[in-house]
Structure formats: C-alpha cells, structure tokens
C-alpha cells in the first residue's frame, strides 16, 4: 500500500510531464486529443448492451506486436455471449485497426493517472480486463481490482535483467502484481521468476 500512496502522490507531476510531452511528441498529442472521444464512443455502444445477457471483455494491447498476439484469442470468442472492447496505447496501431471486426469497439487506454484510471474502469465496468505482454500500469491494475474486475495477464514476460525482479524494487513488484487474478506465462523459467516475486 505504501507504493500506491507514493505513486498517487506523484500523479500530478506525471500529469504535467504528459501534458508538456504532447507538444514534443505527435503520438502523445494524438492520444490525448482523441482519448475522451474514443471512450465516449465505447460508452455509447455499451448503453445498448444487456449486461445480463452479454459479458463485457476489455482487451489491451499497447502496440502492433501485442495486438498480433491477441488476434488468435479474439477470433475464438463467441460474439453472441461477449462484447469485446479493444484498447490501445499507440496511435499507430489505433488508427490502423480502428475498424477491425475482431472486436466491437476500440478506444485509447488512458495514461496511468489515478483519476483517469478510476473513471475509465468505473464507466466501462468490464467483466474482465485482459492485458498482454508488457503494458502493465499500477493504477489500472489497482482500480480494476478494487472495482471487482478480473485481471488476466497473458503471455506475461519477465527476463532475468528485468527491473521488476531487482531486490531494491521487489516491494513495488509485489504491490503491483498481487492485483492479478491470473497470469499466463510462455515458459517454466518465466513462471519461476513470477513465483519468486
């Protein structure tokens, strides 16, 4: 809990850095400019869904490579039972896949500021939040867990030089990864690294 107290305390500083970055980085600018509108689009489509009949699944892929890893899973989901939301971080993959028929609607996942994270998950209220590969953000996991949303981390990867397993930061890793409900790893070695955390 100490980690989250410190992390949330510094959120205004992170917010200022992100705001300044939009003037220096076109991708960040595109993300921030369209983030709210894409969420409104998701909420509009969700307003037509009967949540007693259909479960909402929120998938997240930061980039094109991570989305490629999700495609085989998305193809196998029964769309009569599940409504699929796909979120992205990168504008490159967002603009390319915006109208892909593998999901029902897509949006930008907000940057990891606690007020944005809480608003995002409390409005969408998915049955499950499925993240692939690397894009793990503390506020997203914290509020998803607090709101009773199941968190699935698939194709999870930690290498021996990862900052997550350094002794001086292990208390942070434990605080973040304990929010997961399920973790799927590609090898026995990576499984053991996670178990050590």
Secondary structure, DSSP 8 states (H G I E B T S, - for coil): -HHHHHHHHTHHHHHHHHHHHTTT-HHHHHHHHHHHHHHHHHHHHHTT--TTT-EEEEEEESSHHHHHHHHHHHHHS-TTTEEEEEEES-HHHHHHHTT-TTSSEEEE---S-HHHHHHHHHHH--SEEEEETT---HHHHHHHHHTT-EEEEEEE---TT-GGG-GGGHHHHHHHHTT-SEEEESSHHHHHHHHH-
